[in-house]
Amino acid sequence: MDTQVMAVPTVEDGAAVWRIARDSRVLDVNSSYSYLLWFRDFARTSAVALGAGGVAVGFITGFRRPEQPDTLVVWQIAVDQGQRGRGVASAMLDHLTARLTTDGVLRYLETTIGADNTASHKLFRSFAERHAAPLEREALFPAELFPDVHGTEFLYRIGPLCR
């Protein structure tokens, strides 16, 4: 892995993260403003991988569920194309969950994944195996709920995670 540092994101990382999301061609790209706002308000539950020169080469946006504050919801995760296949996504996920588990605020991890996103399915299954944590998978949002063309989103719930 060429990545040098896993870190808590800052608003200054927002532009690079927006470009990574846009260039992923997999994520629903939010406005550039939303990434700035996210890193202002949800930096503690998010992470960036910083490459040479301190530029973001990967990111995770996450938040704690208001009804279940011991649950981290991973909203988006992406890695710059030049860094893919080097373990960056796994390292970011391990870094973020270790940080929140150490702080005593994390027991469960949730995310939703589209049926055709093979890389994300593999990433989260691998995370559960690496951490010896139970994984539950169920259809959360069926395709017919979306007003546009969108496949079913599957909920992955992993945990409890060990402290």
Protein Blocks (a to p, Z undefined) as FASTA:
>chain_A
ZZfbdcdddfklmmmmmmmmmmnomaccddfklmmmmmmmmmmmgccdddehhiafbdcd
ddddfklmmbccdfbdcddfklgonlmmmmmmmmmmmmmmmnopafbdcddddfklmmlm
mmmmmmmmmnopacddddfbdfklpmbdcdddddddeddddZZ
